[in-house]
Amino acid sequence: MNKAKQCMLLVDDEPNITNAIRRELADWAQERSIEIVTATSAHIGLNMLETRGSSTAVIISDLKMPEMKGSDFLLAVKEKYPHIVSILLTGYSDTEEVIKAVSAGIFSYILKPWDSAFLQAQVQKAYDHGQALRQNAEYLTTMMEELKWAGEMQKAILKPNIVKSDGVEFRTSYRPVPGLYCGGDYYDVIFLGADRYLLLIGDVAGHGVKAAFITGILKAIIYPEYVRGTMGKIFSPGAFLSWLNDRMNFEFRSTSSMLITFFAGVLDLKNLTLQYANAGHDHPYVIRGGVPSELLVSGTGLGFVQSVVYPEQTVRLHAGDVLLLYTDGLVELNCHEGKDLVKMMPLLKKVAPGDDYHRRLLSAALADAGAAEFSDDVTLLTAKLE
């Protein structure tokens, strides 16, 4: 925001009016270091705002003026300088023009001849309102900058460090809720050695910084506290989810409504198998020859109860298979409006794997839901076997 000295603009085609108002507000303006400037027409006022618009706090404008009415002037001001608080000054009872001025967002209006105490009181209220608007705008700007920073940090933290392999191609896509920049989706691909990869995807209930904070905790504990100790050993996805459930229950033992869905699978390229367990997460799919198959095994989400045993399943894979993991934001569009979920099976049959697969899948989901944007965080993780 421009830090130039604040000013108040008085617009009236009668100089005696603006001079009278200036005299009555002189002490008030001096106490607040506000400069009072005047214009004898709306056009002159608009020209003055070209250079002083950012520092103008309040405008008092007459309604009836030649060339351009005060109502039209205030509409133009509102469109270009929404932070300016306006007061209408009129001695006429022109209802249509007053209504137009109201649509311009006037803070109040003062009738001629005015009462001095009422004039100063209304100006003070308008000024205080403008200061609150400016402060709120600064808070919003700061908050958005913090959210953007949090989003960039989350992307950097969650981005998998995938070891390249001739046997599989991994791709990830992550879209937080528009305007929040960060969210509650977790994803990772961890190389376990011996042509084995641990595929992880999760979804923390909620949006924004709170959910992103929990995904940060997940990232901070999963590898150093559990996965690293299993290197070179047999990795059980079910045992891992049981540990993670207990760990998160302990971490958030005094916090209510902490719910997480999570999927863990070990992709073994040597044996062409996927061993997996699921804690309430949306079922992944294996797409073979354009035909999707749902991996149905599932268990209780993390954070519901303690000491959960998660069942495991192993599926055989073939060269050319595409394994798709995703979060529920892909299918839960416009659910708050009572609309049905996007059906995954028809969606996957319609959008075949290939070039630009993630973008085409996301676009098709939006089209099926008749939505312009996703209403929840969305993550896609695919593994294509060569």
N, C-alpha and C positions, 0 to 999 in steps of 0.2 A: 504494500500500500504506500502511496506517495506520502512522505512525511512533511510536505510543505505546510505552512501555517493554514489552519482551517479558516474557511470563510462562509459567510451567509450571503446569499444573493436575493436582492429585492427587485422584483420586476413589476413596473407599473408605468403606464404612459403619462401619468401625472407626477412630475418631480416633487410637488409639495407633499404627496402621499409618502413616497419613499424617504423624503427628508424627515417627515414626522416620525415614521417608524424607526429610522436610524437614530434620532434623538432619544426616543423612548427606550431603545435597546442598547444605547451606548455603554452605560455602566455594566450591564449584563455581559456584553460582548468583551469589554476590556478585562473583566475578571477572568474570562475563559480564554483570553488571547485569540479571540475570533475577529477577523476583519470583516466588516460589512461593506459589500459592494452593491452597486445599483445598475439597473438597465432600464431604458425607457421603452423597450419593446421586446417581444418574445424572440425575434431574430437576433437582436443584440445580445440577449441573454444566452442564446444557444452558441453564439460566437465566443462569448466569454467562457463558456463551459468547455470549449475546445482546449483551452489551456489550463483552466482551473477546475475542471469537472471532478478530478480525483480528490481535491482538497475541499470541495464544497460539501458542507454538512446539511444545511437547510436552505430551502428556497421558499420565499413567500411571493406568490404571484397573484396579480389581479386577474379577474375573470374576463372582463370586457376590455379588450384592447384592439386597436386597429391592426389590420394586416393578418394577425394571427391571434386567435383567442387563447386565453389562459389555459383552457381545458386541452386544446391541441398542443400547446407548449409543454404542459406537464406530461402528456402522453409520450411526447418525443423524449423528454428527460427520463421518464421511467424506462423506456426501451434502451437507452444508451448508458444511463447512469443509475442503475437500480439501487445503489447505496444511498442516494440523496433522498432525504425526507422532505416532503412538500406540504405547504399550507396554502389553502386557497383564500384569497381576499376578495370579497365581492359586496357590492351594495345592491345587487339585483337578485330577483327571485326567478331566475331562468332555470327551471327544473331540468330541462334536457341537457343544458351545458353543465349543470352541477353533477348530474348523473355521469356524464362523460368524464368529469374531473375525478369522480369517485373511482371510475374504472382505471384512472391513471394512478390509483393508489395513494391519493392524498391522505395525509395523516389526520388533518382536521381542516375546518374552514372558519374564517373570522369575518363577521359582517361589519361593513362600514355604517356609521362611525363605530369604532371599536372602543372597548373598555380597556384602559391601560393595564390593569392588573390581569385581566383575562388574556390580553395579548402576550404578556411576559410569561404567564403560566403555560400557555399553549406552545410558545417557542421553546421553553425549558423542556416540556414533555417531548416535543419533536426532537430536540437535540439529544436527550437521553435515549430515546428510541433509536436514533441513528447511531449513537455510540455503541449501543448493544448489538445492533446489526453488524457494525464493523468488527466488534470483538468476536462475535459468533463466526463471522467470515474468516477471521484470522485463526480461530480455533479449528474450524473446518479444514482450512488449508494445512495447518499443522498436522491434523489427524490424517488427512489424505497422504501427506508426505510420509508419515510414520507407517501407514498401511502399505504404501508402495515399497518402503524400505523393508518392512517385514515380509512382503511378498517376494522381493528379490532374494532376501536371505533364505527364505523357505525353499525357493527353487534351487538355490545353490546347495543347501544342506541335503535336500531330498534327491538331487540328481544322482542316479546310480553311476558308479565307476565300473562300467562293464568291461570285462576282459573280452577282447575280440576272439571269435571262434569261427572256424570254417564250417562248423556244423549247425549253427543257429544264428539268426539275426533278431536282435531285440530292438524294439521301438517303444518309446513312452510319449504320452501326451498328457498335459495337465492344464486344466482350466478352472481357476477359482471362480466363485460367484462374481459376476461383473460388479465392479466398484469396490470390492473388498480386497482384492489383490492376493490374499492368502486365505487358506482354508484348512479343512480337516481331513484331506485325503493323504494317505501315506502309501508310498510305493518304493520298492527297492529290488535290485537284482544283485545277488552276492555270489561270487565264484567260490565254490567249496573245494575245488581241486578235483583231479581225475575226471574231467569232463562233466562235472556236476554243478548245477546252478540252483541257488535258493531263490525262488520267486515269491515276493511278498506284496500284498496290497491290503489296505485297510481304510476304514472310514470312521472318523470320529464324529459323533452326533454334534450338530451345530455348525456354525460358520465363523469366518473371520479369525481374529487374533486368539480368542479362547481355544478354538479347535486347533489352530496352527501351533499354539503352545504345546498342546498334548502330542501332536505329531513330532515336534522337536524332542520331547522326552522319549518317544518311541525310538527315534533315530539315535538318541544318545545312549540308550540301554541295550538295544537288541543285539548289535554286533559285539560290543566290548564285554557285556555281561553273559551272553549266551553263545552266540554263533562262533566267536573266536575259540571258545573252549571245545568246540565240536570238530574243528578242522582235523582232517585225517581220520575221523571216526564216522560211524553210522549216524546219520541225522534223521530224527523222527519228527515230522511236521506236527503230529498230534501231541507229542511230549513238549515240543516248543510252545504250542498254543496253550497248553496247560500251565506251563511256567509263566508265559506272558500274562495270562489271566490272573494268576496269583500275584504276579509282580505289580500289575496295574491296580488290582484291588488294594494292595498294600500302599501303593503310591498315593491313591486317592481315597483312602479309607474314611476320611472326614469330609469328603465331597460327594454330594448327591448328584444323580443324573449324569454320571460319567459313563457313557455307553460307546463301545467300539465294536465294529465288525471287522473280521480279519481273515485272510486266506494265506496259507503257506503251502508251497509245493516245491519238491525237489525234482528238477529236470535232469535226468541222467541220459546224456547223449550217447554214451557207450552202449547202454542197454536199451535205449529208446523207450524210456518209461517216465511217467510222472507220478510220483507218490505225493499225496496231498491230504490236508485236513482243512476244515473250514469252520470258523467261529461266527456263524450267522451272516456271512458275507454273501453278496449276490453270486450265484453259481457261475464259474467260468465256463468257457466253451472250447471244444476242440473242433476246428473246421477242417474237414478232409474232403478234397475234391469238390469244394463248394457246399458240402453238406455239414451243418453244425450239429454237434452233439453236446448236451449239457452234462456237466460234472455235478451230480446231484448230492453227493455226501455233504452233510452240514451238521453243525452243533450249535451250542449256546454262544451268543455274543460275549465279548469280554466285558467284565464289569458288572454282570448281572448277579452272579453267585460265585462263591469260592470253590476251589478244588473240583474243577470240571475235567472229565476224561473225554478227549476228542477222538472220534473214530477216524481211521485212515483208509484210504483207497489208493490202489495203484492201477493206472491205465497204460495200455500199450500205445505207442505212437509210431508214426511212419514218416519217412522223408516226404516233405511237402506239406505236412500238417501245420496249421497255424493255431497256436494256443492264445486265446483272448481272455484277459482279466480286465475287469472294469469296476467302477464304483457306481452307486445307484443314481447319481446325478444324470447319467446317460438316459435313464428310462423314467425318472420321476420329474417330468416336466408338467407344469400347470396343475399339479395334484391339489394345490390349495384352492383351485377353482372347481374341484370335484371331477376332473377329467381322469380317464383311465391311464395306467402306465403304458409306455411304449412297449410293445411286444417284441422281445429279443429274438425269438426264433424267426418270425417273418422278416425282421430287420436284417438279420445275418444272412438269410437266404437271398435277400434283395441286393445286398452290398457284398460283392465278392472280394476276397483279399487280392491285393495287388498294389500297384503304384498309388501313393497318396491315400492309403487305406484308412488311416485314422481320420483325416479330414472328411473323406466321403462318408464314413460311418457317423461322424458327429453331425454332418449336414443332413443326412437322411433321418436321424433321430429327431432333429428339430422340425423337419418337414412333416414327419409322421404325427408329431404333437401339435403342429400348427403354431409353433412358438418361434419367436425371433431370437431369444437368448435362453441359455440354461439357467434354471432357478436354483441349482445346487452345484457344488464342486463336482467336476468330472475328471476322471483319470482313466486312461487306456494304457494297458501294457500288453504287447503282443510278442510272441516268440515264434518265429518261422523256422521250421526245421529244414535244413538244406538237403 
